[in-house]
Amino acid sequence: MGERPADVLHRARGGLALGHNGNLINTPELAAALPEQRGGATTDTEVLTHLLAAKVREGLRLEDAALELLPQVKGAFSLVFMDEDTLYAARDPQGIRPFVLGRLGETSGAGGWVVASETAALDIVGAEVVREIEPGELLVIDGDGVRSRRFAPARRKGCLFEYVYLARPDTTINGRNVNSTRVEVGRRLARQHPVDADLVIPVPESGTPAAVGYAEASGIPFAQGLVKNSYVGRTFIQPSQTLRQLGIRLKLNPLREVIEGRRLVVVDDSIVRGNTQRALVRMLRDAGAAEVHVRISSPPVLWPCYYGIDFATRAELIAANLSVDEIAESVNADSLAYVDLDELIAASEQPKERLCRACFDGVYPLEVDADSQGKYLLEKSCGTPEGSTVAAGGH
């Protein structure tokens, strides 16, 4: 029986492992270049791995294969890949997702280099932050140390939603601590949208820093009114509404002794479909809250993300279809307000032109054909999701 190409690669030239944070927007184009025997790849990560392996089988070193392939790859990618001798790290030219280089010192008991999506990961393993991996940069790490190669010029467009929700609060992105950003957003939210209330309570955990800032700026006492079940994951990325609603009920439980008879300011990081807020307001009212005023530490999510956040289609995004007052009525809140986009950007301390804000303003840094996107794009049994072409710099 003949050997499969992957087996030949493993024995003749060594193995290849690849990890990917982000999402590619030209996956069909890349998949069309796959060798025939690898045409069954079902994810963008798998496509990249097979394309690199094919170039190595043709005789290229893995470093040269990467430098040849990466300029053809479009979208968000923080890649780490390796063979038996060398570790590689590559970041897309826009630097949409965070990516950092660290070093393990003598105090950790072992020397060496580390790459990770967030600085918090370096802290956990005892590594020192060296620097961010630059957009359009390929790092080559082997026994001789670290070498930097550039495969594209940097056109930085870091994801603003990392500061809102995705990143850990103990992470620093482009010199700005995420927790400090979220607390400052809460302060700005309080000044922009004040309300007469008895308590400020967060939706844990992602709403907590902004709630601290809101309480500080408003003078309204802060309290923990909701208990989070640590064993339930992020509900907005669950694949069905039934699972999302079940996750919400399992995820949060109100503290009646804290909230009964009180007028509440409930601070959360974002509203995507509205399921969480609807269930949350219902729980708080059932537990005796006199009033529920919802404050959101990001602008309305109006547009899908094609760069690695698992948002709904635009038809499912509640803010794309209802006004703020209509959303408040839909979730049964006494009032609802979002922080302005300019206030969020100011809190991040990043230049507006160096941020991707597409989920808030529809200005995509890379041209996207929405008809060629979706989780199941490469699954032959699934149809192509409906959508439309979105041009860079507009919607």
C-alpha positions as CSV (number, residue, x, y, z in Angstrom):
1,M,0.0,0.0,0.0
2,G,1.4,3.4,-1.0
3,E,2.4,6.0,1.6
4,R,0.4,9.2,2.0
5,P,2.3,12.4,1.3
6,A,2.0,13.6,4.9
7,D,3.7,10.4,6.1
8,V,6.5,10.9,3.5
9,L,6.9,14.5,4.7
10,H,7.1,13.4,8.4
11,R,9.8,10.8,7.8
12,A,11.8,12.4,5.1
13,R,11.9,16.1,6.2
14,G,10.4,16.1,9.7
15,G,7.0,17.1,11.0
16,L,5.1,20.4,10.8
17,A,2.8,21.8,13.5
18,L,0.9,25.1,13.1
19,G,-1.4,27.1,15.4
20,H,-3.5,30.1,14.2
21,N,-5.3,32.9,16.0
22,G,-7.5,34.9,13.7
23,N,-9.5,34.3,10.5
24,L,-8.5,34.4,6.8
25,I,-10.7,36.2,4.2
26,N,-9.3,34.6,1.1
27,T,-9.6,31.0,2.2
28,P,-11.3,29.8,-1.1
29,E,-8.5,31.3,-3.2
30,L,-5.8,29.6,-1.0
31,A,-7.7,26.3,-0.9
32,A,-7.8,26.3,-4.8
33,A,-4.0,26.0,-4.7
34,L,-4.0,22.9,-2.5
35,P,-2.5,19.7,-3.9
36,E,-5.2,17.4,-5.2
37,Q,-4.8,14.9,-2.3
38,R,-5.2,17.7,0.2
39,G,-8.3,19.3,-1.3
40,G,-10.5,18.1,1.6
41,A,-9.2,20.7,4.1
42,T,-12.0,22.2,6.1
43,T,-10.4,25.1,8.0
44,D,-8.2,28.0,7.0
45,T,-5.6,26.7,9.5
46,E,-5.5,23.3,7.8
47,V,-5.2,25.0,4.3
48,L,-2.2,27.0,5.5
49,T,-0.5,23.9,7.0
50,H,-0.9,21.9,3.8
51,L,0.3,24.8,1.6
52,L,3.5,25.1,3.7
53,A,4.0,21.4,3.7
54,A,3.6,21.2,-0.1
55,K,6.3,23.9,-0.6
56,V,8.6,22.0,1.8
57,R,8.0,18.8,-0.2
58,E,9.0,20.7,-3.3
59,G,12.4,21.3,-1.7
60,L,12.1,24.7,0.0
61,R,13.2,25.3,3.6
62,L,10.3,26.0,5.8
63,E,11.5,29.6,6.4
64,D,11.6,30.2,2.6
65,A,8.2,28.5,2.1
66,A,6.7,30.9,4.7
67,L,8.2,33.9,3.1
68,E,6.8,32.8,-0.3
69,L,3.3,31.9,1.1
70,L,2.6,34.7,3.6
71,P,2.3,37.6,1.2
72,Q,-0.6,35.7,-0.5
73,V,-2.5,35.3,2.8
74,K,-5.2,37.9,3.6
75,G,-7.0,38.5,6.8
76,A,-6.1,38.3,10.5
77,F,-3.4,35.8,11.5
78,S,-1.1,35.4,14.4
79,L,0.7,32.2,13.4
80,V,3.0,30.0,15.4
81,F,4.5,27.0,13.5
82,M,7.5,24.7,13.9
83,D,9.5,21.8,12.7
84,E,11.9,19.7,14.8
85,D,14.6,22.5,14.9
86,T,12.9,25.9,14.6
87,L,10.0,27.9,15.9
88,Y,8.4,30.5,13.7
89,A,5.9,33.3,14.4
90,A,4.2,35.5,11.9
91,R,1.7,38.3,12.2
92,D,-0.6,39.7,9.4
93,P,0.4,43.1,8.0
94,Q,-2.5,44.8,9.8
95,G,-1.6,43.3,13.2
96,I,-5.3,42.8,13.8
97,R,-4.8,40.3,16.6
98,P,-2.3,40.9,19.4
99,F,1.0,38.9,19.3
100,V,4.0,39.2,21.6
101,L,7.6,37.8,22.0
102,G,8.9,37.0,25.5
103,R,12.0,35.5,27.0
104,L,12.4,33.0,29.9
105,G,15.2,34.0,32.2
106,E,17.3,32.3,34.9
107,T,14.6,32.8,37.6
108,S,12.2,30.5,35.6
109,G,14.6,27.6,35.7
110,A,15.0,27.5,32.0
111,G,16.1,29.9,29.3
112,G,14.4,30.3,25.9
113,W,12.0,32.3,23.9
114,V,8.2,32.4,24.0
115,V,5.5,33.7,21.7
116,A,1.9,34.2,22.8
117,S,-1.2,36.1,21.9
118,E,-1.3,38.1,25.1
119,T,1.3,39.4,27.6
120,A,-0.7,37.7,30.4
121,A,0.4,34.3,29.0
122,L,4.0,35.4,29.4
123,D,3.4,36.4,33.0
124,I,1.9,33.0,33.8
125,V,4.9,31.1,32.6
126,G,7.4,33.5,34.1
127,A,8.6,35.0,30.9
128,E,9.6,38.7,30.4
129,V,7.9,40.7,27.7
130,V,10.5,41.6,25.0
131,R,8.3,43.3,22.4
132,E,5.3,43.0,20.2
133,I,5.7,41.0,17.0
134,E,5.4,43.6,14.3
135,P,2.7,43.4,11.7
136,G,4.1,41.8,8.5
137,E,7.0,40.2,10.5
138,L,8.2,36.6,10.5
139,L,10.3,35.6,13.5
140,V,12.6,32.6,13.2
141,I,13.7,31.2,16.5
142,D,16.3,28.4,16.7
143,G,19.5,27.5,18.6
144,D,21.2,30.6,17.4
145,G,18.5,33.0,18.8
146,V,15.9,35.1,17.1
147,R,16.0,36.4,13.6
148,S,13.5,38.8,12.1
149,R,12.3,38.7,8.5
150,R,9.7,40.9,6.9
151,F,7.2,39.6,4.4
152,A,5.0,42.7,4.1
153,P,5.1,46.4,5.2
154,A,3.1,47.2,8.4
155,R,-0.3,48.8,8.0
156,R,-1.4,48.6,11.6
157,K,-5.1,48.1,12.3
158,G,-5.4,46.5,15.7
159,C,-8.8,45.2,16.8
160,L,-10.6,47.6,19.1
161,F,-12.8,44.9,20.4
162,E,-9.8,43.3,22.1
163,Y,-9.9,46.2,24.6
164,V,-13.7,45.8,25.1
165,Y,-14.0,42.1,25.6
166,L,-11.6,39.6,24.0
167,A,-8.3,40.2,25.8
168,R,-7.7,39.3,29.4
169,P,-7.8,42.4,31.7
170,D,-4.2,41.7,32.8
171,T,-2.9,42.0,29.3
172,T,-1.2,45.0,27.7
173,I,-1.8,45.7,24.0
174,N,0.4,48.1,22.2
175,G,1.5,49.7,25.5
176,R,-2.0,50.1,26.9
177,N,-3.2,47.9,29.8
178,V,-6.6,46.4,29.0
179,N,-8.0,46.7,32.6
180,S,-7.1,50.4,32.7
181,T,-8.8,50.9,29.4
182,R,-12.0,49.3,30.6
183,V,-12.1,51.3,33.8
184,E,-11.6,54.5,31.9
185,V,-14.4,53.5,29.5
186,G,-16.6,53.1,32.5
187,R,-15.8,56.6,33.8
188,R,-16.5,58.1,30.4
189,L,-19.7,56.1,30.2
190,A,-20.9,57.5,33.5
191,R,-20.2,61.1,32.5
192,Q,-21.8,60.6,29.1
193,H,-24.9,58.7,30.3
194,P,-25.6,59.4,34.0
195,V,-28.7,57.9,35.8
196,D,-30.2,58.3,39.3
197,A,-29.7,54.9,40.9
198,D,-28.8,53.1,44.1
199,L,-26.2,50.6,43.0
200,V,-23.8,49.9,40.1
201,I,-23.5,46.2,39.4
202,P,-21.3,44.5,36.8
203,V,-22.1,41.6,34.5
204,P,-19.2,39.5,35.5
205,E,-16.5,39.2,34.5
206,S,-16.0,41.3,31.4
207,G,-18.3,44.1,32.7
208,T,-16.5,44.5,36.0
209,P,-13.7,47.0,35.2
210,A,-16.2,49.3,33.4
211,A,-18.6,49.1,36.3
212,V,-15.8,50.0,38.7
213,G,-15.1,53.1,36.5
214,Y,-18.8,54.0,36.3
215,A,-19.2,53.8,40.1
216,E,-16.1,55.9,40.6
217,A,-17.2,58.6,38.2
218,S,-20.8,58.7,39.2
219,G,-20.5,58.4,43.0
220,I,-23.0,55.5,43.0
221,P,-21.9,52.6,45.2
222,F,-20.5,49.5,43.5
223,A,-21.8,46.1,44.4
224,Q,-21.6,42.5,43.2
225,G,-25.2,41.7,42.4
226,L,-24.6,38.7,40.1
227,V,-22.7,35.6,40.8
228,K,-21.0,33.9,37.8
229,N,-20.6,30.2,37.4
230,S,-16.9,29.8,36.4
231,Y,-17.6,26.6,34.5
232,V,-19.7,28.1,31.8
233,G,-18.0,29.6,28.7
234,R,-18.8,32.6,26.5
235,T,-22.5,32.4,25.6
236,F,-22.5,34.7,22.5
237,I,-20.4,32.1,20.5
238,Q,-22.7,29.2,21.2
239,P,-24.0,27.8,17.9
240,S,-27.7,28.0,18.6
241,Q,-30.1,30.3,20.5
242,T,-31.3,27.5,22.6
243,L,-27.8,26.7,23.8
244,R,-27.1,30.4,24.3
245,Q,-30.2,30.9,26.5
246,L,-29.4,27.8,28.5
247,G,-25.8,29.0,29.0
248,I,-27.1,32.4,30.3
249,R,-29.3,30.7,32.9
250,L,-26.4,28.6,34.0
251,K,-23.8,31.4,33.8
252,L,-25.3,34.0,36.1
253,N,-27.4,34.1,39.3
254,P,-28.7,37.2,41.1
255,L,-28.1,38.0,44.7
256,R,-31.5,38.9,46.0
257,E,-30.2,40.4,49.3
258,V,-28.2,42.9,47.3
259,I,-30.6,44.0,44.6
260,E,-34.1,43.7,46.1
261,G,-35.8,47.1,46.1
262,R,-32.8,48.8,44.5
263,R,-32.5,50.9,41.4
264,L,-29.7,49.3,39.5
265,V,-27.2,50.4,36.9
266,V,-26.1,47.2,35.2
267,V,-22.8,47.6,33.3
268,D,-21.9,45.1,30.5
269,D,-19.3,45.1,27.8
270,S,-21.5,44.7,24.7
271,I,-24.8,43.6,23.3
272,V,-24.7,41.2,20.3
273,R,-28.0,39.5,19.8
274,G,-29.7,40.7,23.0
275,N,-30.3,37.3,24.6
276,T,-28.0,37.8,27.6
277,Q,-29.5,41.2,28.5
278,R,-33.0,40.1,28.0
279,A,-32.5,37.1,30.4
280,L,-30.5,39.2,32.7
281,V,-33.0,41.9,33.1
282,R,-35.7,39.3,33.7
283,M,-33.7,37.7,36.4
284,L,-33.0,41.0,38.2
285,R,-36.7,42.0,38.1
286,D,-37.7,38.5,39.4
287,A,-35.2,39.0,42.2
288,G,-36.9,42.3,43.2
289,A,-35.0,45.1,41.4
290,A,-37.0,48.3,41.4
291,E,-35.4,49.7,38.2
292,V,-32.8,48.3,35.8
293,H,-30.7,50.7,33.7
294,V,-28.3,49.0,31.3
295,R,-25.1,50.7,30.4
296,I,-22.8,49.3,27.7
297,S,-19.0,50.0,27.6
298,S,-18.8,49.7,23.8
299,P,-20.8,51.2,20.9
300,P,-23.6,49.3,19.3
301,V,-22.3,46.2,17.4
302,L,-23.6,46.9,13.9
303,W,-21.5,44.9,11.5
304,P,-20.1,41.3,11.4
305,C,-16.4,40.6,12.0
306,Y,-14.6,38.7,9.4
307,Y,-11.2,38.7,11.2
308,G,-11.7,36.2,14.0
309,I,-14.6,37.3,16.3
310,D,-17.5,34.8,16.0
311,F,-20.2,37.5,15.7
312,A,-23.6,36.8,14.2
313,T,-24.6,37.8,10.7
314,R,-25.9,41.3,10.3
315,A,-29.5,40.1,10.3
316,E,-28.9,38.6,13.8
317,L,-27.2,41.7,15.3
318,I,-29.9,43.4,17.4
319,A,-28.4,46.9,17.0
320,A,-28.3,46.6,13.2
321,N,-32.1,46.2,13.2
322,L,-33.4,48.2,16.2
323,S,-32.9,51.7,17.6
324,V,-31.4,52.1,21.1
325,D,-34.9,52.8,22.5
326,E,-36.3,49.7,20.7
327,I,-33.5,47.6,22.1
328,A,-34.3,48.9,25.6
329,E,-37.9,47.9,25.1
330,S,-36.9,44.5,23.7
331,V,-34.8,43.6,26.7
332,N,-37.3,45.3,29.2
333,A,-34.7,47.8,30.6
334,D,-35.8,51.1,32.1
335,S,-33.1,52.7,30.1
336,L,-30.2,51.7,27.8
337,A,-27.1,53.7,26.7
338,Y,-23.8,52.9,24.9
339,V,-20.5,54.6,25.1
340,D,-19.6,56.6,22.0
341,L,-17.0,55.2,19.6
342,D,-14.8,58.3,20.0
343,E,-14.9,57.9,23.8
344,L,-13.9,54.2,23.5
345,I,-11.0,55.0,21.2
346,A,-9.8,57.8,23.5
347,A,-9.8,55.3,26.4
348,S,-7.7,52.9,24.4
349,E,-5.1,55.6,23.9
350,Q,-4.5,54.3,20.4
351,P,-4.7,56.5,17.2
352,K,-8.1,56.0,15.5
353,E,-6.4,55.4,12.1
354,R,-4.4,52.4,13.6
355,L,-7.5,50.6,14.9
356,C,-10.0,48.2,13.2
357,R,-13.4,49.4,14.3
358,A,-15.4,47.6,11.6
359,C,-17.9,45.9,14.0
360,F,-18.9,49.4,15.2
361,D,-18.6,51.6,12.1
362,G,-18.5,49.2,9.1
363,V,-15.1,50.5,7.9
364,Y,-13.2,47.3,7.1
365,P,-9.4,47.6,6.7
366,L,-9.3,44.8,4.2
367,E,-11.8,44.3,1.3
368,V,-14.1,41.4,2.2
369,D,-16.3,39.4,0.0
370,A,-19.0,38.3,2.5
371,D,-20.2,35.6,0.1
372,S,-16.9,33.7,0.6
373,Q,-16.9,33.8,4.4
374,G,-18.3,31.5,7.1
375,K,-17.4,28.6,9.4
376,Y,-18.4,25.9,7.0
377,L,-17.1,27.5,3.8
378,L,-15.0,24.5,2.9
379,E,-17.5,21.9,3.9
380,K,-18.9,20.6,0.7
381,S,-22.2,19.6,2.4
382,C,-23.0,23.1,3.5
383,G,-24.2,26.0,1.4
384,T,-22.5,29.4,1.2
385,P,-23.9,32.0,3.7
386,E,-25.7,35.0,2.3
387,G,-23.9,38.3,2.3
388,S,-22.5,41.1,0.2
389,T,-19.2,42.6,-0.8
390,V,-17.8,45.0,1.7
391,A,-15.1,47.3,0.4
392,A,-12.1,48.5,2.4
393,G,-12.8,51.9,4.0
394,G,-16.6,51.7,3.7
395,H,-19.7,49.6,4.0
